[in-house]
């Protein structure tokens, strides 16, 4: 793996793991107590440390501890949390203006971001783009566009899907706790079909996984009337559901079904896009294009920006004034996105994402055979995961995922859990990570897994009875 522009050689932080206190440290504990006094308890927390600085693949907290970042703000800071080009472009825009609202007075960066996305999003057809602020906004606006263009009400989504936390996207999301719990009633006209999970196929499907899953989709459409569906929405790799790469051929099959029934295929690339999987968009691995493709997260490297890009006849089907938002395509975020595009242009970050997968597979994939707790290693590029389950029954082990992730935190490696059952550790390192730092962090995770496996296999000592 070659050293990449700006990190680590040009980083504002040493690109190395370093602990000066226990985790969390005293200053973080003090600030966390203040947070509890002022912030809603509805916000969860993975690791209660307060960040002082971050750059490249390192997060430094207020106690001076440096963590290897395998989270990237949930796949957001892919070009580093203090990327020089992003900082320079945003700083220059700050000197000009912070906001005007594109629907009131225009600015060029909005158009330039849209142009780049039209040119680089998969699909050999004329495109238009609409910019918004969050991933959930992008999803909801894609639904609005599909309904406007087709005149149909229903939306097809899938098992293990995650599409956001707004009211409509909660209905589209599969996981009940914490995303849907206590927030009903949720919008109707959202229908769920079986996905093609290679490790855990739907109970409603039997036989060949791909054929069975597609047959289940056809059956679901037939039950509700295929001509009532405006869109089918799917993540090419399901994120919060557990970084599930579908059975080969499933997405291509959905593409054919959507075309045959006149349904708009919406690919939610909010987490998988902007090079995360080693291609600009994950759908490129499957050789397909959505009628609409959604981008967000890494699109602006931490500034809130999302995009809906798709066929011109779809995006232009909405009446004038039907799309928008006060902060949609904010000029600061647009400048950040243009900097991200510059970083992606030479292909080095895409190559580095692929190398991340190669190194991670070398170190972690053997654990599937070597332990009794790793059921599967999966993913693409720098979007990877380990699923923990009982070796004989495949019963999910969320307790192991939590314990192993916590052990990594204590050693200065930030990891996240996910999955419908909470039994998956996901890896989302910045695409600028160096091989030395990657191997260090993966080594910590590897050792934590082996320790958990050894503890599980250790004999239980029973005291002698008198």
Secondary structure, 3 states (H helix, E strand, C coil): CCCECCECCCCCCCCCCECCCCCCCHHHHHHHHHHHHHCCCCCCCCCCCCEEEEECCEEEECCCCEEEECCHHHHCCCCCCCCHHHHHHHHHHHHHCCCCCCCCCCCHHHHHHHHHHHHHCCCCCCEEEEEECCHHHHHHHHHHHHHHHHCCCEEEEECCCCCCCCHHHHHHCCCCCCCCCCCCCCCCCEEEECCCECCCCCCCCCCCHHHHHHHHHHHHHHHHCHHHEEEEEECCEECCCCCEEECCCHHHHHHHHHHHHCCEEEEECCCCCCCCCCCCCCHHHHCCCCCEEEECHHHHCCCCCEEEEEEHHHHCCCCCCCCCCCCCCCHHHHHHHHHHHHHHCCCHHHHHHHHHHHHHHHHHHCHHHHCCCEEEEEEECCEEEEEEECCCCCCECHHHHHHHHHHHHHCCEECEEECCCCCEEEECCCCCCCHHHHHHHHHHHHHHHHHHHHHHHCCCCCCCCC
